[in-house]
């Protein structure tokens, strides 16, 4: 044994992002050594197995789980949250050069001969004790104003949807990086033993800018960290249900035999991979129960549907998914990602945004209220937002009743609730035209750093070595936005 | 997957070794530490690091830092490095605590020992030239091949004894899967068994199997399947909209290349630069599609240059990963932090891949194949095209002849000519006078005025009124101008531009700019200069001529262009103020239709997402369906040139005017006009033929290399220093006699002594057989990668591979016939403890089958597999439940090998994804194999697997109707290539009996289960028995023995 293995040993001195050793991590998930294979499959802190030796404290865990209500297509900050009386006053005038500052526009409106400003036609009012300005498009959200931490100074570099959504979800505009949920699964592992730890739900039947499955992909992380999409279908996950003619008891009988055979082989080979395989099939059996248990709403009282709206009964709707998100959160699914497309209002914004708000407002607010009532809001971070903002000037023809807004990366608004964020606050500010950030800018990398911080992760330590480089969700950037922390 | 127990054990193992007494090896022991923990701030990227102190070379590390040095060889106490790595004070300690990096005690000890031993440096192992010969170590009788001698030496050094051969059927299963992706048939198992005991003896039987497998299409498909990950192959464009694209003929070329065992250096050369080979064959050009398989963008509003730059980078990154094993992407924004490649070298390398006439976006409104392309003709079409060319040449001669023989007629006409003339072929004439609401009367087609909304104002013009354009509102001529590329035509107008537009659209028959790749024709002002183009897909399939001088602003100018139907730039003429303008040819390659895109009318002043003619004025627009002669264009401008010429006395004609009159005469001279009509007919015939032929994206070098620059921070818009094509200084020099293009690059990368190419290649193939490469980071042969476990073996294999003529069959034979490959996978706890990752290969490797193999195995065993090689991609059941669902095929498309499964980037085949196939967004040379419950669902419940179980069960039942144990043994052997032990048979028998009684009791369940899949029902079998056997087969299909190579 005098020959050194020419591999990089696992004890590289890289610290577990949590400051936990793998053994500690396993212990904290209540699993003895007997279920190690299972824990391994669930990725209980893959980054672990490395000793914390620097003594750097990991940030305290505020949020155990995240529900990200992603509004794909980029909702207009100007018509929802970022109230701009000056813009309303200057409605119809050309975008002043002093505001635009020569910044690049998309090739959609960039060649337009005229860029007239458009004030919002929607009524704004201050809401709650916090006095948050919210437009009348969002009456339900307005009622939870005091639970929200509204960030009005988000910005990005992306000017088109593909790069924009990819940036928001992976920290890079180009494909290939792991998504937030995959990073969390890699860094923190699962909180539960019979559900995936990263679940994705996409509102059914929405048109608009297409989404791509790599948005919840694991990038260069091992594939097990991929998000699992729940489909509004009899199989909530791919081929979940046994074939016709095989009932649960029969499935159990078959799996018992498969286990016996695997057990035999384990004894014959001593190969620990067999333990993993046995666990894999046991978990599959459990998931065949636990997933329908989540998706079957028959145990929900009428009051639930009063809160979330009648849409919540219809599989595939945003409201249904919001309700499922709460049920998944109750079962300790770590990262729950909703996608709702259709916010890309290049034309006919007034009609389009009304419809979008009607589909999402009540359920978004209901989710926050519901979590709060159940005492779960404290350790569940809810995020609402899109990939960028929309322009203060009109795309296409400005008419008395209609207008459109193009993509705008320089500022946009998101809100967060719970999970260690400061309720009833508004962070950051844009100029009088909602064009440039003038105070407290939050870049996407900063947003990610803050999100990880709330989950007890130092964003500079959550790394994965790929192609020789230690990659991070926040690349080489990111600052924690302290003012929004509770 | 490593279990945590193993991880913990390995920790102890490695740190226990760190204090050992063996002499320090820089590359093995020190470089990984320096690279990983120090180079980020003290490495090769001198420009972008905070400290001037560099640890990347002996000279830098020992440099005088002002009375002291970072490293003083042999003197620990004088070495600052020793001090800082042991410093207690966090302000002094290196790496600093805020870097979140630290050194273990063992690593500090290694660094100290290295300093004491004189701090020797060594060139990065992978950049040392491939040695001309590599001595093979002594070995015992265990070793059959040189490979084994290296492996045995390594194993014994690690305290391990290599394993004996595993069962012969295990080898046959393994080698059959590894080489063909399919299981051995029962017949093959039996005949191998016989051959082993035959007169020819064992070794011959092994060699015969390998020879048999290498000569199959299945082998070619298997190697292709592996190469598709490297080539990021996909049947759709990718990014967000992800339209379908036509590239599978390239995949079929790869299959042919492997089937014919194309030498691997040619395999590389053809793909990189087949188009640049002398008189390339069609396959050599087709091979270059490799460089076009990156994702491509269509999203509206994207900046084309941003994505063009991205494509070039992707080509380079793929080149870097696939052939060099270098992480070149790291130097896109700064010098490499770990390896000796600078940012400037990155852009010098990338410029090799930039010289094709491509667009940054593909076309949303048309199905044009992004340029450059190759026409995929059949032999019959080649003949038809040659005939069409002959016909065109003959027609052109006939036109010339008609002109040549018209001399007498012309002279006669000249003497007796009429003094008046009429416009022939006039299709539309809009004067912009007498506007009525939103209509401008057309003098030719009274019933069809040109149209505009109210925003375009009528203003005083050149003659009467003109229209002034807003830039956002078009003036359209309904029903006018949808010319085909074989039709001659002319457009003339007066315009008045308020400024020298960098770009603006004056007139167009075209739906959109980048969103339609400018399909159609257009008159633009570019930098104030008139510019006219006919376009199939801009820029690579178009003709364009541009005036060399800008138009004066704020004055009326007459601009006209004529086109002769030849699809050449020479046939496109631009006139300014009645005289031919001095022009340059900007593009001259038009081979496909200019029609289409969804906007058939000629329009002025605006185009979708293009720059409109804001504030520009247009007057007196005429459109002709023939090529006007110069005299006529002059007449359009001044209203008198033609008339004056007609009136000029014959004896006072200047030669120029005489020639112009002759041209005008010929245009109306019946024999000449008839010859022109015939020419148009032949051109139309060829164009229609070509339009029906598919084309595929390939590489075609531009005549002049595209100017290339360092792009600061990697941004497309931040051009820095110009660069020319070149290779990094740390790698071998570019051959002096090679051209500075992709072909030269291919020569460089395939030179026999290149340190990387052969090593990277043999390593990837080693990985295909052992699950891991000798370098376990096949994508990274740099400082941050893992060094080779068996450097001499890697070199021996690489040298032997090159010397064999880059012969893959030879390489594969070296590997699969070795004792190393034949070893049993069974091992004891001690060997597992010493070598949990099986780095030393003292036992056979186990590993789960690749996604494609798991599915193909089920299809093969059931007999459903359709063995047909090549062709369009197919859609099995799973595409119906992908994120981007598609309708599955019916019939044989459901049962083809998985290499043919339709690959959509934004929603790849979900069974393949669940089983860890690569997503194929970017070049990947390694798959992570995981075990998740979702995989169990696929195998237990997926219709492909349930159906295969049903069909296989029927086959087995027919053979063993009354003997369940025989049924079980048969099924087990078919799926696992092994004989079931009695204990396994007993367990499966109890499963079968349970199922049988259950399905007998519940016939409805049996009927329901047997409905799965499109394959016809087995009417001849009792349903309960068939259902029970189906469940039995499916259970075996789910066993580790079925899905794992053991």
Interface residues (C-beta under 8 A of the other chain):
Chain A: X1 X2 X3 X4 X5 X6 X7 X8 X9 X10 X11 X12 X13 X14 X15 X22 X23 X26 X33 X36 X37 X39 X40 X41 X49 X53 X54 X56 X104 X106 X107 X108 X109 X110 X111 X112 X113 X114 X159 X160 X161 X162 X174 X175 X176 X209 X210 X211 X212 X213 X214 X217 X222 X223 X224 X226 X228 X229 X231 X233 X235 X237 X238 X239 X240 X241 X242 X243 X244 X245 X246 X247 X250 X251 X253 X254 X257 X258 X260 X261 X262 X264 X265 X268 X269 X270 X271 X272 X273 X274 X275 X276 X277 X280 X281 X283 X284 X286 X287 X406 X407 X458 X460 X461 X463 X465 X467 X468 X469
Chain B: X1 X3 X4 X5 X6 X7 X8 X10 X11 X13 X14 X15 X16 X17 X18 X20 X21 X22 X28 X29 X32 X36 X37 X97 X100 X101 X102 X103 X104 X107 X157 X158 X159 X238 X239 X240 X241 X242 X295 X297 X299 X300 X301 X302 X303 X304 X310 X321 X327 X329 X330 X337 X338 X339 X470 X471 X472 X514 X609 X610 X611 X612 X614 X776 X777 X779 X780 X782 X783 X784 X785 X786 X787 X788 X789 X825 X826 X827 X828 X829 X832 X834 X835 X837 X839 X846 X881 X882 X883 X884 X905 X906 X907 X908 X910 X911 X913 X914 X916 X919 X921 X922 X928 X930 X931 X932 X933 X934 X935 X936 X937 X938 X940 X941 X942 X943 X946 X983 X984 X987 X988 X990 X991 X994 X995 X998 X999 X1004 X1005 X1006 X1007 X1008 X1009 X1010 X1011 X1012 X1027 X1031 X1034 X1035 X1038 X1039 X1040 X1041 X1044 X1046
